[in-house]
Amino acid sequence: MGLFGGDQPVALITLTCIAAVTAMASFAIWPVFLVQLGPSWGLSNTQIGWISGAYFIGYVLATPLLVGLTDSIDAKRVFVGGSLAAALGSAGFAVLADGFWWAAICWGIVGAGLAGTYMPGLQILNARLPDDKRIRAVPFYTSCFGIGTGGSFFLNGHLLIHFDHEVAAWMGAIGGLASASLVMFLVRPQPVQPVASSPRRHPLDLRPAFRNRLALGYIFAYGAHTYELFAYRGWSFAMFVFLGAKSQPAMSLPMITTLVSLLTLTGMAASIIGARYCQIYGRHRVITLVGAVSASFAVLSALALDGPVWLALTILWIYNICIMLDSGALTAGTVTAAAPEERGALLAVHSMIGFAGGALGGPAVGLMLDMGGGETQTSGWFWAILVMGSGSVIVALIQWRFWRRRGLGE
C-alpha cells in the first residue's frame, strides 16, 4: 500500500516532510501553556524545566529501539507507530495532566512519539533515495523540524488566547493520527535488504556508532547543539512574554505568538543555508566558526536585555539563526560517515545523545531563572541565556579539534 517511492523523489521528500511536520502539532503545547499552567499548578521554574526535559527523556529512552529497528524493518512502520504514540501522549495530557507528575509522564510519551517519527522519517528517505538525492534531502528534512515547531507555536499560541490546554492537547492528538495516516497510505513499502557481507545486527546493538570516531565528533557536537536549541525553544515563548511586558506599549499575545513562530521558520532556512556552506567550504571548519559566532551572540543577547526591547528581540533573533546554522550540517555529517547497513545504529546514537542534551536544556534554564529571582527578573534571563550559549562553545571546541586533525571536513 502506498503511492510514492524512490522513483518519485520530490513527491516522496515532500510527503515525508509534511507528515513529520503534522506529527509535531503537539510540540509547543507545554512551551506555550507553561506560562499559564506553571502558576496555576504552583510549579517552580525548575519543575517547569523538568517537564520540558521529560519530552526529551522520553525521546532518548525510546530511540535505541525505534531508530535501531530501522536497520531491520521498514522505517515506514516505525514512523506510523511513533505518530500513534504521540497522539496517545497528547490525549493523556488532555485527560490526566493536572500537576507535575502526570504532565511529565504524558509529555514524556509525546517525546517518545517524536523518537518514532523524526529519525525514522529520515530513514524512510535514506532507504528509498540514491546517494546524491539522499544527501541533498537531509538538510531539507531536518529543517522541517523548524517548520513543525514554528507551526506548533503558531497553533498553540492562538489556542492559548482562546482555549485551554485540553483543547490544545486534543489538537495535538489529531495531528499524530493524521501523520500516521499519511505515511501508512501514501508511502510505498520498502523491505530492508540485508547486506550479504555483513551479519545481521540486533536493533539494540549500537556499537557501530561508538567505533566510528568521525561520526562521534558530529554526534557529541549535536548533543551540545540540541541542548542549546531546546533550551532556547522550550523557553522562547516565556522569554518573549517577559520582553513583551517591558515594551511600551506591551506586546499582545497574538504578536508574541507570531514572533516566536517566525523565529522558528527563519531557523529552518538557516539550517539549509548552513548545510550548503558546509558542502562548499568544509563541514568541520564551517561548524567551528558557526559555534563561535553563536556563542558570541548568546553573550550579546544577555547583555541586550537591559536595553530597548526592539534591540533585545533583534539580537535574540540573530542568535536563533546562528544556533540553527549547523543543525542540518551535523546530522548530514553523521549520515555521510555511516555505512548503509549501520546507518540506523548511528542515527539512533545521534538522536539519543542529541536529545539527552535537549533534556538538560530546559531544567538548566529553569534553575537559572529560579536562582536569578524568577521569570520576571532580567537577572534570571541574563544567566539563563549565558547557560544556553555554553552549548555553542562546546560545539565549536569539538569541531575545531576535528578540523585540526582531519582538515576541513567533507
C-alpha positions in Angstrom: 0.0 0.0 0.0 1.4 3.4 -0.9 1.8 5.7 -3.9 5.2 7.3 -3.6 8.7 5.7 -3.6 12.2 6.4 -4.6 11.3 6.7 -8.3 9.4 9.9 -7.3 11.9 11.7 -5.1 10.4 15.1 -5.0 6.9 13.7 -4.1 8.4 11.3 -1.5 10.5 14.1 0.2 7.6 16.5 0.2 5.2 13.9 1.7 7.6 12.7 4.4 8.3 16.4 5.4 4.5 17.1 5.6 4.0 14.0 7.7 6.9 15.0 10.0 5.5 18.5 10.4 2.0 17.2 11.1 3.3 14.8 13.7 4.7 17.8 15.6 1.5 19.6 16.2 1.8 18.8 19.9 5.4 20.1 20.2 4.7 23.5 21.6 1.8 22.6 23.9 4.0 22.8 27.0 6.4 25.6 26.0 3.3 27.8 25.3 0.9 26.8 28.1 3.6 26.7 30.8 3.1 30.5 31.2 -0.5 29.6 32.3 -0.2 26.2 33.8 3.0 26.8 35.8 1.4 29.4 38.1 -1.9 27.6 38.1 -0.3 24.3 39.3 2.1 26.1 41.7 5.3 24.9 39.9 8.8 26.3 40.3 10.7 27.2 37.2 13.0 24.2 37.8 9.9 21.9 37.8 8.6 23.6 34.7 12.0 22.9 33.1 11.9 19.3 34.1 8.5 18.9 32.4 10.1 20.3 29.3 13.0 17.9 29.8 10.6 14.9 30.2 9.8 15.3 26.5 13.4 14.6 25.6 13.9 11.9 28.2 11.0 10.1 26.6 12.7 10.6 23.2 16.1 9.3 24.5 14.5 6.2 26.1 12.6 5.2 23.0 15.3 6.0 20.4 17.6 2.9 20.8 14.7 0.6 19.9 12.7 2.7 17.5 15.6 4.1 15.4 17.7 1.0 15.7 14.8 -1.0 14.3 15.0 0.8 11.0 18.1 -1.2 10.1 15.9 -4.4 10.3 12.3 -3.3 9.3 10.8 -0.7 7.1 11.1 2.7 8.7 7.5 3.4 7.5 6.2 1.0 10.1 8.2 2.7 12.9 7.0 6.1 11.8 3.4 5.1 12.0 3.9 3.7 15.5 5.6 6.8 16.6 2.8 9.1 15.3 0.3 7.0 17.2 2.4 7.2 20.4 2.5 11.0 20.1 -1.3 11.0 19.7 -1.7 8.8 22.8 0.5 11.1 24.9 -1.3 14.2 23.8 -4.7 12.6 24.6 -3.3 11.6 28.0 -2.1 15.2 28.6 -5.7 16.4 27.9 -7.3 13.9 30.2 -4.8 13.3 33.0 -2.4 16.3 33.4 -3.2 18.3 36.5 0.2 18.8 38.1 3.9 18.0 37.8 3.9 14.2 37.6 1.1 13.5 35.2 2.3 16.3 33.0 5.8 15.0 32.9 4.7 11.4 32.2 2.3 12.3 29.4 4.8 14.8 27.9 7.4 12.1 28.0 5.2 9.8 26.0 4.7 12.6 23.4 8.5 12.8 23.3 8.8 9.1 22.7 6.5 9.5 19.8 8.9 12.0 18.3 11.6 9.4 18.5 9.4 7.2 16.3 8.9 9.9 13.7 11.9 12.2 13.4 14.9 10.0 12.6 12.7 7.1 11.2 11.3 9.7 8.8 14.8 10.4 7.7 15.3 6.6 7.3 12.3 6.5 5.1 14.2 8.7 2.7 17.6 7.0 3.2 16.1 3.6 2.3 14.4 4.9 -0.9 16.7 7.5 -2.4 20.0 7.2 -4.2 23.1 8.7 -2.5 23.2 12.0 -4.3 19.5 12.8 -3.6 19.7 11.5 -0.1 22.5 13.9 0.9 20.6 16.8 -0.6 17.4 15.7 1.1 18.9 15.6 4.7 19.0 19.4 5.3 15.5 19.9 3.9 14.1 17.1 6.0 15.9 18.2 9.2 14.9 21.8 8.6 11.2 20.7 8.6 11.8 20.4 12.4 11.8 24.2 12.3 8.5 24.2 10.3 7.0 21.8 12.7 8.0 23.8 15.8 7.0 27.1 14.2 3.6 25.8 13.1 3.1 24.3 16.6 4.0 27.5 18.3 1.6 29.4 16.0 -1.2 26.9 16.6 -0.8 26.6 20.3 -0.2 30.3 20.8 -3.6 31.1 19.4 -5.2 28.2 21.3 -3.7 29.8 24.5 -5.6 33.0 23.7 -9.0 31.4 23.1 -9.0 27.9 24.7 -7.3 25.8 27.4 -4.6 23.2 27.3 -7.0 20.4 27.0 -8.2 21.6 23.6 -4.6 22.1 22.5 -3.7 18.6 23.6 -6.6 17.1 21.6 -5.5 19.1 18.6 -2.0 17.5 19.0 -3.6 14.1 19.1 -5.4 14.8 15.9 -2.1 15.8 14.3 -0.5 12.5 15.3 -3.3 10.5 13.8 -3.2 12.5 10.6 0.6 11.9 10.3 0.2 8.2 10.8 -2.5 8.1 8.1 -0.4 10.0 5.6 2.6 7.6 5.8 0.6 4.5 6.1 -1.5 5.0 3.0 0.8 7.2 0.8 4.4 5.9 1.3 5.3 2.8 -0.7 6.7 -0.1 1.5 10.4 -0.7 1.2 11.6 -4.0 2.7 15.0 -3.8 4.3 17.6 -5.6 2.2 20.4 -7.2 4.3 24.0 -6.7 3.2 25.3 -10.1 2.2 28.8 -9.4 3.5 27.6 -8.2 7.0 26.0 -10.3 9.7 22.5 -9.2 10.7 22.8 -6.7 13.6 20.4 -6.7 16.6 18.4 -3.5 16.7 19.7 -2.6 20.2 23.4 -3.2 19.2 24.6 0.3 18.8 28.3 -0.5 19.0 29.0 0.5 15.3 28.3 4.1 16.3 31.0 4.1 19.0 33.6 2.6 16.7 33.1 5.4 14.2 35.2 8.3 15.5 34.3 10.7 12.7 30.6 10.2 13.4 31.1 10.6 17.1 32.5 14.0 16.5 29.3 15.1 14.8 27.2 13.2 17.4 28.6 14.8 20.5 28.6 18.2 18.8 24.9 17.5 18.0 24.3 16.8 21.7 25.6 20.2 22.7 23.7 21.9 19.8 20.4 20.3 20.9 21.0 21.3 24.5 21.2 24.9 23.4 18.5 24.7 20.8 15.8 23.2 23.1 16.8 25.4 26.0 16.0 28.3 23.6 12.9 26.7 22.1 11.5 25.5 25.4 11.6 28.9 27.0 11.4 31.2 24.0 7.6 31.9 24.4 8.1 32.7 28.1 11.1 34.8 27.3 9.2 36.8 24.7 6.3 37.3 27.2 8.8 38.7 29.6 10.2 41.1 27.0 6.7 41.9 25.7 5.7 43.1 29.2 8.6 45.5 29.2 7.7 47.0 25.9 5.8 50.3 25.6 3.0 49.6 24.8 3.1 45.9 26.0 3.1 43.3 23.2 -0.1 41.3 22.8 -0.1 37.5 22.9 -1.0 37.3 19.2 2.1 39.4 18.4 4.3 37.2 20.6 2.9 34.1 19.0 3.6 35.4 15.6 7.2 36.4 16.5 8.0 33.0 18.1 6.5 31.2 15.1 8.5 33.3 12.6 11.6 32.8 14.7 11.5 29.0 14.2 10.8 29.3 10.5 13.8 31.5 9.9 15.8 28.8 11.8 14.6 26.3 9.1 16.1 28.5 6.3 19.3 28.9 8.3 19.7 25.1 8.6 19.5 24.7 4.8 22.0 27.5 4.2 24.4 26.3 6.8 24.4 22.8 5.3 25.1 24.2 1.8 28.0 26.3 3.1 29.4 23.1 4.7 29.4 21.4 1.3 31.3 24.3 -0.2 33.8 25.3 2.5 34.2 22.1 4.6 31.9 20.8 7.4 34.4 21.0 10.3 35.5 24.5 9.5 32.0 26.0 9.0 30.6 24.3 12.1 33.5 25.5 14.2 33.0 29.1 13.1 29.3 29.0 13.4 29.7 27.7 17.0 32.0 30.6 17.9 29.7 33.2 16.4 26.6 31.7 18.0 28.3 31.8 21.5 29.2 35.5 20.9 25.5 36.3 20.1 24.4 34.5 23.2 26.6 36.9 25.2 25.2 39.9 23.3 21.7 38.7 23.8 22.2 38.5 27.5 23.7 42.0 27.6 20.9 43.4 25.5 18.1 42.5 27.9 18.7 45.8 29.8 18.4 47.8 26.6 15.5 48.7 24.3 13.1 45.8 23.7 13.5 46.0 19.9 17.2 45.6 20.2 17.0 42.6 22.5 14.5 40.9 20.2 16.7 41.6 17.2 19.8 40.2 18.8 17.9 37.2 20.1 16.6 36.6 16.6 20.1 36.6 15.1 21.2 34.3 17.9 18.4 31.9 17.0 19.6 31.9 13.3 23.2 31.2 14.5 22.0 28.2 16.6 20.3 26.7 13.6 23.1 27.2 11.0 24.8 23.9 12.0 21.7 21.8 12.7 21.3 20.1 9.4 25.1 20.0 8.8 25.7 17.9 12.0 23.0 15.4 11.0 24.3 15.3 7.4 27.8 14.6 8.8 26.6 11.6 10.7 24.7 10.2 7.7 27.8 10.7 5.5 30.1 9.0 8.0 27.8 5.9 8.3 27.9 2.7 6.3 24.4 1.9 4.8 23.9 -1.2 7.0 24.9 0.7 10.1 23.1 4.0 9.5 20.2 3.2 11.8 22.6 2.5 14.7 24.5 5.7 14.1 21.3 7.8 13.8 19.9 6.1 17.0 23.0 7.2 18.9 22.9 10.6 17.2 19.4 11.1 18.4 20.0 9.7 21.9 23.0 11.9 22.6 21.4 14.8 20.9 18.1 14.7 22.7 19.8 13.8 26.0 21.3 17.3 25.6 17.8 18.6 24.9 16.6 17.0 28.1 19.1 19.1 30.1 18.5 22.4 28.4 15.0 23.2 29.9 15.9 22.4 33.5 19.2 24.3 33.2 17.3 27.4 32.2 14.6 26.9 34.8 17.3 26.6 37.5 19.0 29.8 36.4 15.6 31.6 36.4 15.0 30.4 40.0 18.4 31.4 41.1 18.2 34.8 39.4 14.9 35.8 41.0 12.3 34.3 38.7 11.0 34.6 35.1 10.0 38.3 35.7 13.6 39.4 36.5 16.2 40.5 34.0 19.0 38.9 36.0 17.3 35.5 35.8 17.1 35.7 32.0 20.7 37.1 31.8 22.1 33.9 33.4 19.7 31.7 31.5 20.8 32.9 28.1 24.5 32.5 29.1 23.8 28.9 30.1 22.2 28.3 26.8 25.2 29.7 24.9 27.5 27.2 26.5 26.2 24.7 24.0 27.7 26.6 21.1 31.1 26.8 22.9 31.2 23.0 23.2 30.2 22.6 19.5 33.0 24.9 18.4 35.6 23.1 20.6 34.6 19.6 19.3 34.6 20.5 15.7 37.8 22.7 16.0 39.6 19.5 17.3 38.4 17.6 14.2 39.3 20.5 11.9 42.9 20.4 13.2 43.2 16.6 13.0 41.3 15.8 9.8 41.2 19.0 7.8 38.1 20.9 6.6 35.7 18.0 6.6 33.9 16.5 3.6 
